[in-house]
């Protein structure tokens, strides 16, 4: 379609000179006959970067073209309104009108935006955000109209509140390490707090902003790294069935919803890891008891509580647990707690007393005693890097 091709060739993502090129091309080709008023709209496919991270260039271009085609179909007459792709999931829409009424132009642009948003969601399952520019009297002013649309689109969704955005562009190394440590420890609360902290620092940014997209991408890469490190034999089918689909990211247009999706993603990841650690050469009941230990080790958990949760007699659970794991329930629980303590000591982030509490020991002296019995050295010696059993 000629008008679409000209807009695509001349606009070049809205860079300087694009509007002049467009005006010249329109004059040469006799486009928009009788038009006296023009307006722009900026359209952004939400989470486009995240959705296309694993795509080839061909796949990315195909998705972009599908979006353009659907938007163009929803817009109607290509002699009066045309869509073209800019970059990174952003599209341009040009409206041409044969009337001067700014109110009529605004109403029609708003109606068309709502229609194209519905079409993208219905046919491609993609959420998009869109904003109109202002009406202008010539194509030479189209760049200014598009600039206003982009400014409205990229404005903070919470402009009435002070933005908490602190200039960050990615996760810090410390945040990535802390997240991996929380996963390894099966620490759902620690993971939840870290994600909440990360999102609070970008609370004033739109979902499609480069900062938010980059941080979410890094959070997903950290999850992938955890899967490869601790669940290398797990099938892709098992992983996909346990975690929310990444295709859902294309339907999320609010930061709070994106945070909830990631909380669910990491909760599913912890559940996978817990299940894998419990599923050794054990019977169903012993596996259930181990899962309870891995889930509750930071708090109060006993053989009697585990037996009650599983629906077994405590004496029977005690016997089969010892037969299959070669350890009593308490010994296994302490082993898990000491393993967690070692990881926390190795991180260098906490004091020994903080670690004893985080690992689930109510009494520091008991923690010290159990640690020395299991590791042959004191927690302080381990902290200092002396990992040789005495």
C-alpha positions in Angstrom: 0.0 0.0 0.0 1.7 3.2 -1.2 0.9 5.5 1.7 2.1 3.0 4.3 5.3 2.4 2.4 6.0 6.1 2.2 5.4 6.7 5.9 7.6 3.7 6.8 10.4 4.9 4.5 10.4 8.6 5.4 9.6 8.5 9.1 12.6 6.5 10.3 11.4 6.3 13.9 10.6 10.0 14.2 14.2 11.2 13.8 15.0 14.9 12.8 13.9 15.6 9.2 11.4 12.9 9.1 8.4 15.2 9.0 9.9 17.3 6.2 10.6 14.1 4.2 7.1 13.0 4.8 5.6 16.3 3.6 7.8 16.3 0.5 6.8 12.7 -0.3 3.1 13.4 0.2 3.3 16.4 -2.2 5.1 14.3 -4.8 2.7 11.4 -4.6 -0.5 13.4 -4.1 -1.3 11.8 -0.8 -4.1 12.9 1.6 -6.0 14.9 -1.0 -8.1 17.7 0.5 -6.7 17.2 4.0 -6.2 20.4 6.0 -5.7 19.0 9.5 -3.3 16.3 10.7 -2.7 14.6 14.0 -0.3 11.9 15.3 -0.7 9.0 17.7 2.1 7.0 19.4 1.4 3.4 20.1 3.6 1.2 22.3 3.2 -2.6 22.6 3.7 -3.2 26.3 6.7 -5.5 27.2 7.7 -5.8 23.6 11.4 -6.1 24.6 10.6 -8.9 27.0 8.4 -10.8 24.6 10.9 -10.7 21.8 14.1 -11.4 23.8 14.4 -15.0 22.5 13.1 -14.2 19.1 15.2 -14.1 15.9 15.2 -10.9 13.9 12.8 -12.5 11.5 10.3 -13.4 14.3 10.5 -9.9 15.8 9.9 -8.3 12.4 7.0 -10.6 11.8 5.4 -9.7 15.1 5.9 -6.0 14.3 4.4 -6.3 10.9 1.4 -8.2 12.2 0.8 -5.4 14.7 1.0 -2.8 11.9 -1.4 -4.8 9.7 -3.9 -5.2 12.4 -3.8 -1.6 13.4 -4.1 -0.5 9.8 -7.2 -2.8 9.3 -8.8 -1.2 12.4 -8.0 2.3 11.2 -9.7 1.9 7.9 -9.0 4.1 4.8 -5.2 4.3 4.3 -5.7 7.6 2.4 -6.8 9.3 5.7 -4.9 7.4 8.4 -1.9 5.1 8.2 0.2 3.2 10.7 3.9 2.4 10.5 6.5 0.7 12.7 9.1 2.8 14.4 11.3 0.7 16.8 11.2 -1.4 20.0 7.5 -2.1 19.8 6.5 1.5 19.1 4.3 2.4 16.2 3.2 5.7 14.6 -0.2 6.5 13.4 -0.9 9.5 11.0 -4.4 10.9 10.8 -5.5 13.3 8.0 -8.7 15.2 8.2 -10.7 17.5 5.8 -12.0 19.6 8.6 -10.4 22.1 11.1 -12.4 21.4 14.2 -9.9 20.4 16.9 -12.7 18.9 19.0 -13.9 16.6 16.1 -10.3 15.6 15.4 -9.7 14.7 19.1 -12.9 12.7 19.3 -12.1 10.7 16.2 -8.4 10.1 17.2 -9.6 8.9 20.6 -12.1 6.5 19.1 -9.5 5.1 16.7 -7.0 4.6 19.4 -9.5 2.6 21.5 -10.4 0.5 18.4 -6.8 -0.4 17.6 -6.0 -1.3 21.2 -9.0 -3.6 21.2 -7.9 -5.2 17.9 -4.4 -5.8 19.1 -5.6 -7.5 22.3 -8.2 -9.5 20.5 -6.2 -10.7 17.6 -2.6 -10.8 18.9 -3.2 -11.1 22.6 -1.1 -8.0 23.1 -1.7 -5.0 25.4 -0.7 -1.7 24.0 -0.6 1.9 25.4 -1.4 4.8 23.1 -1.5 8.6 23.2 -2.6 11.2 20.8 -0.7 14.2 19.6 -2.4 17.6 18.9 -4.0 18.7 15.7 -1.8 20.6 13.3 -2.3 22.4 10.0 0.4 20.8 7.9 2.5 17.7 7.6 5.6 19.8 8.4 4.2 20.1 11.9 3.6 16.4 12.2 6.9 15.8 14.1 5.7 18.2 16.9 2.4 16.4 17.1 4.1 13.0 17.3 6.5 14.4 19.9 3.6 15.4 22.1 2.1 12.0 21.7 5.4 10.3 22.8 5.7 12.7 25.7 2.2 11.8 26.9 2.8 8.1 26.3 6.1 8.0 28.3 4.9 10.3 31.1 4.8 8.8 34.6 1.5 7.0 35.2 1.7 8.4 38.8 2.6 12.0 37.9 0.5 13.3 40.7 2.8 11.6 43.2 6.5 12.2 43.6 8.4 9.6 41.6 10.5 7.1 43.6 12.6 6.5 40.5 16.3 6.9 41.5 18.0 6.9 38.1 18.7 3.1 38.2 18.9 1.3 34.8 19.4 -2.3 36.0 19.6 -4.6 38.9 22.7 -4.2 41.0 25.2 -7.1 41.4 24.2 -7.2 45.1 20.5 -7.6 44.3 21.2 -10.4 41.8 23.4 -12.2 44.5 20.7 -11.7 47.1 18.0 -13.0 44.9 20.0 -16.2 44.1 20.7 -16.6 47.7 17.0 -16.4 48.6 16.2 -19.0 45.9 18.9 -21.3 47.2 17.6 -21.0 50.7 14.0 -21.4 49.6 13.4 -18.1 51.3 10.1 -16.9 49.9 9.8 -14.0 52.3 13.3 -12.7 51.5 12.6 -13.1 47.8 9.3 -11.2 48.1 11.0 -8.3 50.0 13.7 -8.0 47.4 11.3 -7.9 44.5 9.2 -5.3 46.4 12.3 -3.2 47.0 13.3 -3.3 43.3 9.8 -2.3 42.1 9.5 0.5 44.6 12.6 2.1 43.1 10.9 2.3 39.6 7.4 2.9 40.9 7.0 6.1 38.8 8.0 4.6 35.5 5.6 3.3 32.8 5.8 -0.5 32.2 7.2 -0.1 28.7 10.1 2.2 29.8 13.6 0.9 29.1 14.4 0.8 32.8 11.5 -1.4 33.8 11.9 -3.7 30.8 15.7 -4.1 31.5 15.2 -4.8 35.2 12.4 -7.4 34.5 14.7 -9.0 31.8 17.5 -9.3 34.4 15.1 -10.8 36.9 14.0 -13.4 34.4 17.6 -14.1 33.5 18.4 -14.6 37.2 15.6 -17.1 37.4 16.9 -18.9 34.3 20.3 -19.0 36.0 18.9 -20.6 39.1 17.1 -23.3 37.0 20.3 -24.2 35.2 22.3 -24.2 38.4 20.0 -26.1 40.7 17.6 -27.9 38.4 19.6 -28.8 35.3 17.9 -32.1 34.7 14.3 -30.7 35.0 12.4 -31.0 31.7 11.3 -27.9 29.9 7.7 -29.2 30.1 7.9 -29.5 33.9 9.3 -25.9 34.2 6.7 -24.5 31.9 3.8 -26.2 33.7 5.0 -24.8 37.1 5.7 -21.2 36.1 3.4 -18.5 34.7 3.7 -18.2 30.9 6.0 -15.5 29.6 3.5 -14.8 26.9 1.3 -13.3 29.7 3.8 -10.4 29.8 2.2 -9.1 26.6 -1.1 -8.6 28.5 0.4 -6.6 31.4 0.1 -2.8 31.2 0.5 -1.9 34.9 3.5 -2.0 37.1 1.7 -3.5 40.1 0.4 -6.4 37.8 4.0 -6.9 36.5 5.3 -7.2 40.1 2.6 -9.7 41.0 3.5 -11.7 37.9 7.1 -11.9 38.9 6.2 -12.7 42.5 4.2 -15.7 41.1 7.1 -16.6 38.8 9.6 -16.8 41.7 7.1 -18.5 44.0 6.7 -21.2 41.3 10.4 -21.5 40.9 10.9 -22.0 44.7 8.2 -24.6 44.7 10.0 -26.5 41.8 13.3 -26.4 43.7 11.7 -27.5 46.9 9.9 -30.4 45.2 13.1 -31.5 43.4 15.1 -31.5 46.7 12.5 -33.6 48.4 12.0 -36.0 45.6 14.9 -38.4 46.2 14.7 -42.1 46.5 11.9 -41.6 49.1 8.4 -42.7 49.6 5.6 -40.2 49.2 5.2 -39.6 52.9 8.9 -39.0 53.5 9.1 -36.7 50.5 6.1 -34.7 52.0 7.9 -34.5 55.4 11.1 -33.2 53.7 9.1 -30.6 51.7 7.7 -29.4 55.0 11.2 -29.1 56.5 12.4 -27.2 53.5 9.3 -24.9 53.7 9.2 -24.4 57.4 12.9 -24.6 58.6 13.0 -20.9 59.4 10.2 -21.2 61.9 8.9 -23.9 64.3 8.5 -27.3 62.8 8.6 -30.7 64.7 8.0 -34.3 63.8 4.6 -34.2 65.5 3.5 -31.1 63.4 4.8 -32.8 60.2 3.0 -36.0 61.0 -0.2 -34.2 61.7 0.0 -32.2 58.4 0.7 -35.4 56.4 -2.0 -37.4 58.3 0.4 -40.1 59.9 1.1 -41.4 63.3 4.3 -39.6 64.6 5.9 -42.9 65.6 5.3 -44.3 62.1 6.7 -41.2 60.4 9.7 -41.2 62.6 10.5 -44.9 61.8 10.1 -44.6 58.0 11.9 -41.2 57.9 14.9 -42.7 59.7 14.9 -45.8 57.5 14.9 -43.8 54.2 17.0 -40.8 55.0 19.3 -42.5 57.6 18.7 -39.5 59.9 16.1 -38.6 62.5 13.6 -35.8 61.7 15.5 -33.4 64.0 18.9 -34.4 62.5 17.6 -33.8 59.0 16.1 -30.4 60.0 19.4 -29.3 61.6 21.3 -30.4 58.5 19.1 -28.2 56.4 19.5 -25.3 58.8 23.2 -25.6 59.0 23.5 -25.8 55.2 21.5 -22.6 55.0 23.8 -21.1 57.7 26.9 -21.9 55.6 25.4 -20.2 52.5 24.6 -17.1 54.6 28.1 -17.1 56.2 29.6 -17.4 52.7 27.6 -14.4 51.5 29.3 -12.1 54.0 26.2 -10.1 54.4 25.1 -11.0 57.9 26.3 -11.3 61.5 26.5 -14.8 63.0 23.6 -14.0 65.4 21.5 -12.8 62.5 22.3 -16.0 60.6 21.4 -18.2 63.5 17.9 -16.6 63.6 17.5 -16.6 59.8 18.4 -20.3 59.7 15.6 -21.1 62.2 17.6 -21.6 65.4 15.8 -20.0 68.4 18.8 -20.3 70.6 22.2 -19.0 69.6 24.2 -21.3 71.9 22.3 -24.3 70.4 23.2 -23.0 66.9 26.8 -22.7 67.9 26.8 -26.3 69.3 25.1 -27.9 66.3 27.3 -26.0 63.8 30.5 -27.2 65.5 29.2 -30.8 65.7 28.3 -30.9 62.0 31.1 -28.8 60.5 33.9 -29.5 63.0 34.6 -25.8 63.3 32.9 -22.8 64.8 30.7 -20.4 62.8 33.3 -17.7 63.2 36.1 -19.9 61.8 33.8 -20.7 58.9 33.1 -17.0 58.4 36.8 -16.3 58.4 37.3 -18.7 55.5 38.7 -21.7 57.5 36.6 -24.4 55.9 38.9 -27.3 56.9 37.3 -29.7 59.3 39.2 -29.9 62.6 
